[in-house]
């Protein structure tokens, strides 16, 4: 059975110092979706973040960009899920992924945190790994000791263009994903042509 997503969370760090950094790729997608749908993300104290409501086929899909900082993302996600009575299986988390080339995008259901501190905190706060993920590739610095500095810095112009192309691709998939049609979204992801 397809489960519609009722909470879409973009991960990142709040504030202008972090806005253009690779770690904020999750924010970039949710902000792009809100902009496309004419929705304003506004401060929401009960969800510890900025939220908007996206009405889809008679169902409210809540958008969330936590303002708790990446390492405490679980506080915002769990609070929002509790308030709106959303099960982990109806949550879609969008995050940066260093193990994919810049601009590559992948969908994943469940699983571990893969070393990503935002996912680690969400798993701990929800007590579940059953939420789905959108992974946005930002590339790898080549050495593990460089990862923190790498994700907290901005991509090159070419990398940002590739990431933006990936985000555009994902925007075309989100209606299918929000409706719970995971298989259709996967099919579209692997058949859509990518521009140069």
Secondary structure as UniProt FT lines:
FT   STRAND          7..10
FT   TURN            16..20
FT   HELIX           22..24
FT   HELIX           25..36
FT   TURN            37..38
FT   STRAND          42..44
FT   HELIX           45..47
FT   STRAND          49..56
FT   TURN            57..58
FT   STRAND          59..66
FT   HELIX           70..72
FT   HELIX           73..84
FT   HELIX           88..90
FT   STRAND          91..97
FT   TURN            98..99
FT   TURN            102..103
FT   STRAND          105..109
FT   TURN            114..115
FT   HELIX           117..126
FT   STRAND          132..137
FT   HELIX           144..146
FT   HELIX           147..151
FT   HELIX           157..178
FT   TURN            179..180
FT   HELIX           182..191
//
